[in-house]
Amino acid sequence: MTSSDLFVSAEGAEWVNPEPGVTRRIMTYLPEMMMVEVVFESGAVGAAHSHPHIQASYVAEGSFEVTIDGRTEVLRQGGSFIVPPNLVHGVKALEKGRLIDAFTPHRAEFLK
């Protein structure tokens, strides 16, 4: 599949567990962009990693310690961050929370 339907309901989402205490679902995507919802239990970690995609993330719920390229800040509900390509980044949920991530281009490895 090269893209999702233009309209995607929450009920049709497949949730996966990429790391302990973390679940995610693909909300929608085209080859050029992908939107993903990621739910974290309190204390859960999105391990430090990098990828060639641009990532923009919105804190929909909770608070997170976000590290990008060695710089760490705490972001709360309503905050956001952007990660340029290939920078090492990761998060730690300081409480139960939810991020909405957008990637360009889409993350093909998420579709497997």
C-alpha positions as CSV (number, residue, x, y, z in Angstrom):
1,M,0.0,0.0,0.0
2,T,1.4,3.4,-0.9
3,S,-1.0,5.6,1.0
4,S,-3.9,5.3,3.4
5,D,-7.5,6.3,2.7
6,L,-8.2,10.0,2.7
7,F,-10.4,9.6,5.8
8,V,-9.3,7.3,8.6
9,S,-11.5,6.5,11.7
10,A,-9.9,5.8,15.0
11,E,-11.7,2.5,15.2
12,G,-9.8,1.2,12.2
13,A,-6.4,1.8,13.6
14,E,-4.0,-1.0,14.4
15,W,-2.0,-0.3,17.5
16,V,1.6,-1.6,17.9
17,N,4.0,-1.7,20.9
18,P,7.4,-0.5,19.6
19,E,8.9,-0.1,23.1
20,P,7.8,-1.0,26.7
21,G,5.0,1.3,27.8
22,V,4.6,2.8,24.3
23,T,1.9,2.2,21.8
24,R,1.4,3.8,18.5
25,R,-0.9,3.9,15.5
26,I,-0.6,5.3,12.1
27,M,-3.3,7.9,11.7
28,T,-2.9,8.5,8.0
29,Y,-0.2,8.9,5.3
30,L,0.8,9.6,1.8
31,P,4.3,8.9,0.4
32,E,5.2,12.5,1.2
33,M,3.9,12.7,4.8
34,M,2.7,10.5,7.7
35,M,0.8,11.3,10.9
36,V,1.2,9.0,13.9
37,E,-0.4,8.9,17.4
38,V,1.9,7.7,20.2
39,V,0.7,6.9,23.7
40,F,3.2,6.7,26.6
41,E,2.7,5.3,30.1
42,S,4.3,7.4,32.9
43,G,8.1,6.8,32.8
44,A,8.1,5.2,29.4
45,V,11.0,6.1,27.1
46,G,11.2,6.6,23.4
47,A,14.8,5.6,23.0
48,A,17.3,7.9,21.4
49,H,17.4,7.3,17.6
50,S,17.8,9.1,14.3
51,H,16.2,8.9,10.9
52,P,16.4,10.8,7.6
53,H,12.9,12.1,8.0
54,I,11.8,15.5,9.3
55,Q,9.7,15.0,12.4
56,A,7.3,17.5,13.9
57,S,5.6,16.5,17.2
58,Y,2.8,18.0,19.2
59,V,2.2,17.2,22.9
60,A,-1.5,16.3,22.9
61,E,-1.5,15.2,26.6
62,G,0.9,14.9,29.5
63,S,4.5,16.2,29.8
64,F,7.7,14.9,28.2
65,E,11.4,15.3,28.6
66,V,12.6,15.8,25.0
67,T,16.2,15.5,23.9
68,I,17.3,16.6,20.5
69,D,21.0,16.6,19.5
70,G,22.1,16.7,23.1
71,R,19.7,19.6,24.2
72,T,16.9,18.6,26.6
73,E,13.8,20.5,27.5
74,V,10.5,19.6,29.2
75,L,7.4,20.2,27.1
76,R,3.8,20.0,28.4
77,Q,0.4,19.7,26.7
78,G,0.2,22.2,23.8
79,G,4.0,22.2,23.3
80,S,5.7,21.0,20.2
81,F,9.1,20.2,18.7
82,I,10.7,19.6,15.4
83,V,13.6,17.3,14.5
84,P,15.7,18.0,11.4
85,P,16.9,14.9,9.5
86,N,19.5,12.6,11.1
87,L,19.6,14.3,14.5
88,V,19.6,12.0,17.5
89,H,16.5,12.5,19.6
90,G,14.3,10.7,22.2
91,V,11.7,11.4,24.8
92,K,10.7,10.3,28.3
93,A,7.1,10.6,29.5
94,L,7.1,12.4,32.9
95,E,3.5,11.3,33.2
96,K,1.0,9.4,31.1
97,G,0.9,11.3,27.8
98,R,0.3,11.3,24.0
99,L,2.2,12.7,21.1
100,I,1.0,13.4,17.6
101,D,4.0,12.9,15.3
102,A,4.2,14.0,11.6
103,F,7.0,12.7,9.4
104,T,8.1,13.8,5.9
105,P,8.5,11.7,3.9
106,H,6.4,8.8,5.5
107,R,8.1,6.2,7.6
108,A,8.0,3.1,5.3
109,E,9.3,0.9,8.1
110,F,6.2,1.7,10.2
111,L,4.0,0.0,7.5
112,K,5.6,-3.4,7.9
